[in-house]
Amino acid sequence: QKVLGLRSSYQKAAEVVDLIARVMAEEDEETAKGICQVLIRLGESFTHQLFAHDEIGRPFVEFALACMSHESREVSMVTLNFWFDLEEYLVSSPDGKPKREAYTPVFRHLLPLLVQASRFPEDFDDLPKDLRDEFIEFRNEVKDTLLYKELAAMQTPGLGEAELKATHRNIEALLFGMVSIAEGIDASEDTFLPQIIGQLLFVLPTTPLVAATAIRLIGELAGWFKKHPTCLEPAIRYLLSTTVSPLLRFSALTSLKQLTEKCGKHLHQVLEPMLATYESLSDSFSARERGAMIESLTHIIATIPHQPALQALQRIVPPVIQKITAILAIQPDDHPLMPVLKAVWPVLDFCFKNCSGDSGIIKANCQILRHSLLSMKAYFLPLLPMLTALLTGSFERHHNPQLVSLLAVTANIFNATSHAQALEWLSGAITAISTSFFTIMSQGANQVDPDLVDAYYKDLLLQFWRFNPQVVPLNLLDTVYQSAVASLLVFKERRVLQAVHSLLQAVTSEDRNEHAAAVRDALLQKHGKTLLHTLFTGLAGPLSRSEFAPVARLLSALVNVRPTWYREWATELFAVPSFPSAVISPDKKKKFITDAMSIKNRERFERVVSEFALQCRGLTEVGGTF
């Protein structure tokens, strides 16, 4: 009741929140977490009401900052959605820039707290895998919290205010904070970035942990380097020096590719060192690493005169042709793993059939087959029919997500092949597993293992659709699309929703070739209006604010590929007075239809969708009232 009475006065608000913060600091972790959850959930539910009046909102922010600085990560994690909602409110606030500037001190205080919370534990390497994965997921959520470009400028100075001792963990956390907001850093910034870049390049990081994050930051700052070309050559030479480490090589090559793509015309002077690195390390590169290096080189070669470009290509192409020729000369049965795998296959088959659903046994067997597939690649072809039969039979009995993920790995390897028999085996396998999957879903979608849903939609279906959509029968795609649309308002777990959204967006926006575009249009003609109805319904109520952005991306895909259909369906749906909400006027619905068709900027489109959703919920009236 005290909390709900915060409207009365700033003095009372400050006293109540200060009292709660002091009580929370004295309690044990579980009690503190409970107190934090109650208050923060209130803040998430009444963001507009709280922050329309600074005298009410500011004490609440101070409390959230106290939670964020709590020594327990369990407590600080509770606040992440709150910061997300606050940032969204500030960006979409009718007060605009003045409101954001008023909260500048808050975000300068918040960023160091997020950085400190992101530090790797000292015993990270000794933790069980599930705890390590949990911490990495927490770091990803921290990165997602620093979302909007408009707020990056006010967050950036906070990096310099982080009171962290110069340990490897603290340095890495500071760099991670910069990675999180790199996209929003002004390319003309010259106050602190040159100093930090100089330390990265010339006071070289001494641990793989720091070096890996430093390498990633250099790539994320490609836009900044483009505006500061004098810093480019040292950055490129630093990245080249890290390619000798197998642990850092792919990250370094990825950042190298980002820099050369943005700044190729400024990099003529480093072409020779890059070619020398390629020639000296090419034999130790994996195919993926070699491809990244060649792509980086071509970004520069494309900007130089014809004759030097030809000379550079002559140093790149012949070794690649030699490797391809050597690979083509090897027969599938020549792979050294083939006789070993054939010998142990009866054991694997026995384990799958007699494991009684033991997830540990299934996981171990899948790991053996996965490593074999990744090592043998196309040479696995003679065993492919046995593998697909093994996976489909096991999935019918055990419904284990590891089996679906393994089929996805198989699809990645064989999707690009023109071998008709391989594609037929894959098509049969995906049909069989889909039949079992939808049988499980029919018994209650929210009862299905989230790992299984994630593996099916994101790992398996999305891979088939992207690389070889004709492998999936049209009637199966129809069932999948219909099921995915129906799932949008059913699933609650974030990663499951992300998987469903990823598939729907990929199919809806497809225009890669005639076959895929025809399939897309057939699916939209049948289910497009239902999809639109589902998205509008979700925006008006069931969906949380964090789900507005993926809904906006899906709407944008639909508008871009079939604007006429979108206008027709939206007009028909909005003709119902109470749809999607009784509180939104016909004029606002009509305006939304028009805005969605005219806006091309992604961030602006997402804001329009977010504003429409809040209007449907009656949450955008000025003054903080419904």
FIMI-65397 format. One line per 5 residues: number of its first residue (from 0); for each residue x, y, z of C-alpha. Coordinates in steps of 0.25 Angstrom, whole numbers, plus 2048, in hexadecimal, padded with zeros to 3 digits. Each point is the difference from the previous one (the first is absolute). Example, Ala and Ser with C-alpha at 12.3 -4.5 7.8 and 13.67 -1.06 7.14 Angstrom:
2
0	831:7EE:81F ~ 806:80E:7FE
! end
This chain:
626
0	800:800:800 ~ 80C:809:803 ~ 805:7FE:7F2 ~ 7F3:803:7F9 ~ 800:80D:808
5	80C:805:7FA ~ 7F8:80A:7F8 ~ 7FD:809:80D ~ 80E:807:800 ~ 80E:7FF:7FD
10	804:800:80F ~ 7F7:7F4:803 ~ 805:7F9:7F3 ~ 80F:802:804 ~ 7FD:7FC:80E
15	7F9:7F3:7FC ~ 80A:7FB:7F6 ~ 80C:804:809 ~ 7FA:7F8:80B ~ 7FE:7F4:7F7
20	80E:801:7FA ~ 806:800:80E ~ 7F8:7F4:805 ~ 804:7F9:7F3 ~ 80E:802:803
25	7FF:7FA:80E ~ 7F9:7F3:7FB ~ 805:7F3:7FB ~ 801:7FE:7F1 ~ 7F2:7F9:7FE
30	7F8:80B:808 ~ 808:80B:7F9 ~ 7FD:7F9:7F2 ~ 7F1:7FF:804 ~ 7FF:80F:804
35	807:804:7F4 ~ 7F6:7F8:7F7 ~ 7F4:806:806 ~ 805:80E:7FE ~ 806:7FE:7F3
40	7F3:7F9:7FA ~ 7F8:80C:805 ~ 80A:809:7F8 ~ 7FF:7F7:7F3 ~ 7F0:800:801
45	7FF:80F:803 ~ 80C:806:7F8 ~ 7F8:80B:7F9 ~ 7F9:804:80D ~ 80D:800:808
50	808:808:7F7 ~ 7F7:80A:7FB ~ 803:807:80D ~ 80E:801:804 ~ 7FD:802:80E
55	7FB:7F2:801 ~ 809:7F9:7F5 ~ 80D:805:806 ~ 7FF:7F9:80D ~ 7FC:7F3:7F9
60	80C:801:7F7 ~ 809:802:80C ~ 7FA:7F3:806 ~ 802:7F9:7F3 ~ 80F:804:800
65	801:7FB:80E ~ 7FB:7F3:7FC ~ 80A:800:7F4 ~ 80B:802:809 ~ 7FD:7F5:80A
70	80B:7F6:802 ~ 7F7:7F5:7FB ~ 7FE:7FE:7F1 ~ 7F3:7F9:803 ~ 7FB:80E:805
75	806:808:7F5 ~ 7FA:7F7:7F5 ~ 7F2:804:805 ~ 802:80E:7FB ~ 804:7FE:7F2
80	7F2:800:7FA ~ 7FD:80D:808 ~ 80C:807:7F9 ~ 7FC:7FB:7F3 ~ 7F2:806:802
85	805:80D:805 ~ 809:801:7F4 ~ 7F4:7FD:7F7 ~ 7F8:80B:807 ~ 80A:80A:7FF
90	802:7FE:7F1 ~ 7F1:800:7FD ~ 7FD:80B:80B ~ 7F8:80C:7FB ~ 80A:809:807
95	80B:7FA:7F7 ~ 80E:806:802 ~ 7FD:808:80D ~ 7FB:7F3:807 ~ 80C:7F8:7FC
100	80A:80B:804 ~ 7F9:800:80E ~ 804:7F2:801 ~ 80E:801:7FB ~ 806:7FF:80E
105	7F8:7F3:802 ~ 806:7F9:7F4 ~ 80E:805:803 ~ 7FF:7FA:80E ~ 7F9:7F3:7FA
110	80B:7FD:7F6 ~ 80B:7FE:80A ~ 7F6:7F7:808 ~ 7FD:7F7:7F4 ~ 80F:7FF:7FD
115	803:7FC:80E ~ 7F5:7F5:800 ~ 806:7FB:7F3 ~ 80D:7FC:805 ~ 804:7F2:7FF
120	800:7F9:80D ~ 80F:7FC:805 ~ 7FC:7F2:800 ~ 7F9:800:7F3 ~ 808:7F5:7F9
125	7FD:7F7:80C ~ 7F1:802:800 ~ 7F7:7F5:7FB ~ 7FC:802:7F2 ~ 7F1:804:803
130	805:80B:809 ~ 80A:805:7F6 ~ 7F5:800:7F5 ~ 7F7:807:80A ~ 80A:80B:802
135	802:802:7F1 ~ 7F1:801:7FE ~ 800:80B:80B ~ 80B:807:7F8 ~ 7F8:800:7F4
140	7F4:805:807 ~ 809:80C:805 ~ 804:803:7F2 ~ 7F1:800:7FB ~ 7FD:80A:80B
145	809:80A:7FA ~ 7F7:801:7F4 ~ 7FD:80E:7FA ~ 80A:808:7F8 ~ 7FA:80D:806
150	804:7FC:80E ~ 80E:7FB:7FC ~ 806:80E:801 ~ 7FB:802:80E ~ 805:7F2:804
155	80E:801:7FA ~ 806:80A:80A ~ 7FC:7F6:80B ~ 80B:7F7:7FB ~ 80A:809:804
160	7FA:801:80E ~ 800:7F1:803 ~ 809:7FF:80C ~ 806:7F2:7FD ~ 80E:7FC:804
165	809:7FC:7F4 ~ 7FE:7F1:801 ~ 7FE:7F8:7F4 ~ 7F1:7FD:804 ~ 7FD:80F:801
170	807:804:7F4 ~ 7F8:7F5:7F8 ~ 7F3:805:806 ~ 803:80E:7FC ~ 803:7FC:7F2
175	7F3:7F8:800 ~ 7F8:80C:804 ~ 806:808:7F4 ~ 7FD:7F4:7F7 ~ 7F1:801:805
180	7FF:80F:7FC ~ 80A:800:7F4 ~ 7F5:801:7F6 ~ 7FB:80D:806 ~ 80D:807:802
185	801:80D:7F8 ~ 80A:7FD:7F5 ~ 806:80E:803 ~ 803:7FD:80F ~ 80E:804:803
190	800:802:80F ~ 803:7F2:805 ~ 800:7F6:7F5 ~ 80E:804:7FA ~ 806:7FE:80E
195	7F9:7F2:802 ~ 803:7FC:7F2 ~ 80E:803:802 ~ 801:7F8:80C ~ 7FA:7F4:7F9
200	80A:801:7F5 ~ 80D:803:807 ~ 7FE:7FC:80E ~ 7FC:7F2:7FB ~ 7F6:7F7:808
205	808:7F5:807 ~ 7F4:7F6:802 ~ 7F7:7F9:7F6 ~ 7F4:805:807 ~ 804:80F:7FF
210	805:7FE:7F2 ~ 7F4:7F9:7FA ~ 7F7:80C:805 ~ 80A:80A:7FB ~ 800:7FA:7F2
215	7F1:800:800 ~ 7FF:80E:804 ~ 809:804:7F5 ~ 7F7:7FA:7F6 ~ 7F4:806:806
220	806:80E:7FF ~ 802:7FF:7F1 ~ 7F8:80C:7FD ~ 808:808:80A ~ 80D:7FB:7FA
225	7FB:805:7F2 ~ 7FF:80E:806 ~ 80E:7FF:806 ~ 808:7F9:7F5 ~ 80E:803:806
230	7FC:7F6:80B ~ 7FD:7F5:7F6 ~ 80E:7FB:7FC ~ 803:7FD:80F ~ 7F3:7F9:802
235	802:7F7:7F4 ~ 80E:7FC:804 ~ 7FB:7FD:80E ~ 7F5:7F7:7FA ~ 80A:7F9:7F7
240	80A:7FE:80C ~ 7F4:7F8:807 ~ 7FD:7F7:7F5 ~ 80C:7F7:804 ~ 7F8:7FC:80C
245	7F6:7F5:7FD ~ 7F7:805:80B ~ 7FF:80E:7FB ~ 802:7FE:7F1 ~ 7F1:7FF:7FC
250	7FC:80C:808 ~ 80C:808:7FB ~ 7FC:7FC:7F1 ~ 7F2:804:803 ~ 804:80E:805
255	80A:801:7F4 ~ 7F4:7FD:7F7 ~ 7F8:80B:807 ~ 80B:80A:7FE ~ 803:7FE:7F2
260	7F2:800:7FC ~ 7FE:80E:806 ~ 80D:805:7FD ~ 806:7F9:7F4 ~ 804:80C:7F8
265	809:805:80C ~ 808:7F3:801 ~ 809:7FF:7F4 ~ 80C:801:809 ~ 7FC:7F3:808
270	7FD:7F7:7F4 ~ 80E:7FB:7FF ~ 801:7FC:80F ~ 7F2:7FA:7FF ~ 805:7F8:7F4
275	80C:7FB:807 ~ 7F8:7FC:80C ~ 7F6:7F8:7F7 ~ 80C:7F9:7F9 ~ 807:7FC:80D
280	7F4:7FB:807 ~ 7F7:7FB:7F5 ~ 803:7F2:802 ~ 7FC:801:80F ~ 7F3:807:7FD
285	7F3:7F9:800 ~ 7F7:802:7F4 ~ 7F8:80A:807 ~ 80C:808:805 ~ 806:7FF:7F2
290	7F3:805:7FA ~ 7FF:80C:80A ~ 80F:804:7FD ~ 7FD:7FF:7F1 ~ 7F4:809:801
295	808:80A:808 ~ 80A:801:7F5 ~ 7F6:801:7F5 ~ 7FA:80C:807 ~ 80E:807:7FE
300	803:7FB:7F3 ~ 7F3:805:7FA ~ 805:80E:803 ~ 80E:800:7FA ~ 804:801:7F1
305	7FF:7F4:7F6 ~ 80E:7FB:800 ~ 803:800:80F ~ 7F2:7F9:802 ~ 804:7F6:7F6
310	80D:7FD:806 ~ 7FA:7FF:80E ~ 7F5:7F6:7FB ~ 80B:7F7:7FA ~ 806:7FF:80E
315	7F2:7FC:805 ~ 7F9:7F7:7F6 ~ 80A:7F5:7FC ~ 802:7FA:80E ~ 7F1:800:801
320	7FE:7F8:7F3 ~ 80B:7F7:804 ~ 7F8:7FC:80D ~ 7F3:7FE:7F9 ~ 807:7F7:7F6
325	806:7F8:80B ~ 7F3:7FF:807 ~ 7F9:7FC:7F3 ~ 80A:7F5:7FE ~ 7FC:7F9:80D
330	7F6:7F5:7FF ~ 7F5:800:80C ~ 805:7F3:805 ~ 80E:805:801 ~ 7FD:808:80C
335	807:7FA:80C ~ 7F4:801:809 ~ 7F7:7F8:7F7 ~ 805:7F2:804 ~ 800:804:80F
340	7F1:805:7FF ~ 7FC:7F4:7F8 ~ 805:7F7:80B ~ 7FA:808:80C ~ 7F2:802:7F8
345	7FA:7F3:806 ~ 803:805:80E ~ 7FA:80E:7FD ~ 7F4:7FA:7FB ~ 7FE:7F7:80C
350	802:80B:80A ~ 7F6:809:7F9 ~ 7F5:7F4:800 ~ 803:7FC:80E ~ 803:80D:808
355	7F2:801:805 ~ 800:80F:7FE ~ 80C:802:808 ~ 804:80E:7FC ~ 80F:7FE:803
360	801:7F4:7F7 ~ 7F9:807:7F5 ~ 809:80D:801 ~ 80D:7F8:801 ~ 7FC:7F8:7F3
365	7FB:80D:7F9 ~ 80E:806:803 ~ 807:7F4:7FA ~ 7F8:801:7F3 ~ 801:810:800
370	80F:800:801 ~ 800:7F5:7F5 ~ 7F7:808:7F7 ~ 808:80D:802 ~ 80E:7F9:7FE
375	7FB:7F7:7F4 ~ 7F6:80A:7F9 ~ 7FD:7FB:7F2 ~ 807:7F3:803 ~ 7F5:7FC:809
380	7F7:7FE:7F4 ~ 800:7F1:800 ~ 7FB:800:80F ~ 7F5:80A:7FE ~ 7F4:7F7:7FE
385	804:7F8:80C ~ 802:80D:808 ~ 7F2:806:7FC ~ 7F9:7F3:803 ~ 807:7FF:80D
390	7FC:80F:804 ~ 7F2:7FF:7FC ~ 7FD:7F2:807 ~ 807:805:80C ~ 7F8:80D:800
395	7F3:7F9:7FF ~ 803:7F9:80D ~ 807:80A:808 ~ 7FD:80F:7FB ~ 80E:804:804
400	804:80E:7FA ~ 80F:7FB:7FE ~ 7FA:7F7:7F5 ~ 7FA:80C:7F9 ~ 80D:808:801
405	808:7F5:7FB ~ 7F7:7FF:7F4 ~ 802:80F:7FE ~ 80F:7FE:800 ~ 7FE:7F6:7F5
410	7F7:809:7F8 ~ 80B:80B:801 ~ 80A:7F7:7FA ~ 7F7:7F9:7F5 ~ 7F7:80C:7FD
415	809:806:7F5 ~ 802:7F3:7F9 ~ 7FA:7FC:7F3 ~ 800:7F2:804 ~ 7F1:7FC:7FD
420	800:7F4:809 ~ 806:808:80C ~ 7F5:80A:7FF ~ 7F5:7F5:7FF ~ 806:7FA:80D
425	800:80E:807 ~ 7F1:803:7FB ~ 7FB:7F3:805 ~ 807:802:80E ~ 7FB:80E:802
430	7F2:7FB:7FC ~ 800:7F5:80A ~ 806:808:80C ~ 7F5:80B:7FC ~ 7F5:7F6:801
435	805:7FC:80E ~ 802:80F:804 ~ 7F2:804:7FD ~ 7FA:7F4:807 ~ 807:805:80D
440	7FC:80E:7FD ~ 7F1:7FC:7FF ~ 801:7FB:80E ~ 803:80E:805 ~ 80A:80A:7FB
445	804:805:80D ~ 803:7F2:805 ~ 80B:7FE:7F6 ~ 80E:801:804 ~ 805:80E:7FB
450	80D:7FA:7FC ~ 7F9:7F7:7F6 ~ 7F7:80C:7FB ~ 80D:808:7FE ~ 807:7F5:7F9
455	7F5:7FD:7F6 ~ 7FC:80E:7FC ~ 80E:807:800 ~ 80A:7F5:7FF ~ 7F9:7F7:7F6
460	7F5:807:7F8 ~ 807:80D:7FF ~ 80C:7F9:7FA ~ 7F8:7F8:7F6 ~ 7F9:80D:7FC
465	80C:808:7FE ~ 809:7F7:7F8 ~ 7F6:7F6:7F9 ~ 7F2:803:802 ~ 7FB:7F6:7F5
470	805:7F5:809 ~ 7F4:803:809 ~ 7F2:7FB:7FA ~ 7F6:80C:7FE ~ 7F6:7F9:809
475	80A:7FF:80B ~ 804:80F:7FF ~ 7F1:803:800 ~ 7FE:7F9:80D ~ 80D:806:806
480	7FC:80E:7FC ~ 7F2:7FE:806 ~ 806:7FA:80D ~ 80A:80B:801 ~ 7F6:80B:7FF
485	7F7:7FA:80A ~ 80B:7FE:80A ~ 803:80F:800 ~ 7F7:803:80B ~ 802:7F2:807
490	80E:7FF:803 ~ 806:809:80B ~ 80F:7FC:801 ~ 808:80B:7F9 ~ 809:7F7:7F8
495	7F5:7F7:7FB ~ 7F8:80D:7FB ~ 80D:804:7F9 ~ 801:7F3:7F9 ~ 7F2:801:7FB
500	802:80E:7FC ~ 80D:7FD:7F9 ~ 7F9:7F5:7F7 ~ 7F3:809:7FD ~ 809:80C:7FC
505	809:7F8:7F7 ~ 7F4:7F9:7F9 ~ 7F8:80D:7FF ~ 80B:809:7FB ~ 806:7F5:7F6
510	802:805:7F2 ~ 80D:7F9:7FC ~ 7FB:7F8:7F5 ~ 7F3:7FD:7F8 ~ 7FD:7F3:808
515	802:806:80E ~ 7F8:80C:7FC ~ 7F5:7F8:7FA ~ 7FF:7F7:80D ~ 800:80D:808
520	7F5:806:7F9 ~ 7F8:7F3:801 ~ 802:800:80F ~ 7FC:80F:801 ~ 7F4:7FE:7F8
525	7FB:7F5:809 ~ 805:805:80E ~ 804:80F:7FE ~ 7F3:806:805 ~ 801:7F6:80C
530	80E:804:803 ~ 7FC:80F:7FF ~ 7F5:7FE:80A ~ 809:7F8:80A ~ 80A:80B:7FF
535	7F6:80B:803 ~ 7F9:7F8:80B ~ 80E:7FE:807 ~ 804:80F:7FF ~ 7F2:804:806
540	802:7F7:80C ~ 807:7F3:802 ~ 80E:803:7FC ~ 80A:807:809 ~ 808:80C:7FB
545	80C:7F9:7FE ~ 7F9:7F8:7F5 ~ 7FC:80D:7F8 ~ 80D:800:7F8 ~ 7FF:7F2:7FA
550	7F1:803:7FD ~ 804:80C:7F9 ~ 80B:7F9:7F7 ~ 7F5:7F6:7FC ~ 7F6:80B:7FD
555	80B:807:7F8 ~ 803:7F3:7F8 ~ 7F1:7FE:7FC ~ 7FF:80F:7FC ~ 80C:800:7F8
560	7FD:7F3:7F8 ~ 7F1:802:7FE ~ 7FC:80E:804 ~ 7F2:7FF:7F8 ~ 7FC:7F4:808
565	805:806:80D ~ 7F7:80C:7FD ~ 7F4:7F8:7FC ~ 801:7F6:80C ~ 803:80B:80B
570	7F4:809:7FA ~ 7F7:7F4:802 ~ 805:7FC:80E ~ 7FF:80F:805 ~ 7F2:801:7FA
575	7FB:7F9:80D ~ 7FE:80B:80A ~ 806:7F8:80C ~ 80C:7FB:7F9 ~ 80B:7FF:804
580	7FB:808:80C ~ 7F4:808:803 ~ 808:80C:805 ~ 807:804:7F3 ~ 7F9:809:7F6
585	7FD:7FC:7F1 ~ 809:80C:7FC ~ 80C:7FB:808 ~ 7FE:7F2:7FA ~ 7FF:806:7F2
590	80D:809:803 ~ 807:7F3:804 ~ 7FD:7F9:7F3 ~ 805:80C:7F8 ~ 80D:802:809
595	804:7F1:7FF ~ 800:801:7F1 ~ 808:80D:7FF ~ 80B:7FE:80A ~ 80C:7F9:7FB
600	80A:803:80C ~ 800:7F4:809 ~ 801:807:80E ~ 7F5:80A:7FC ~ 7F7:7F5:7FC
605	802:7F8:80D ~ 7FD:80D:807 ~ 7F3:802:7F8 ~ 7FC:7F2:804 ~ 803:802:80E
610	7F8:80C:801 ~ 7F4:7FA:7F9 ~ 801:7F4:80A ~ 800:80A:80C ~ 7F4:808:7FA
615	7F9:7F3:7FF ~ 802:7FE:80F ~ 7FD:80E:804 ~ 80D:803:805 ~ 805:80C:7F8
620	7F7:80C:805 ~ 809:80B:804 ~ 800:802:80F ~ 801:7F2:804 ~ 7F2:7FC:800
625	7FA:7F4:7F9
! end
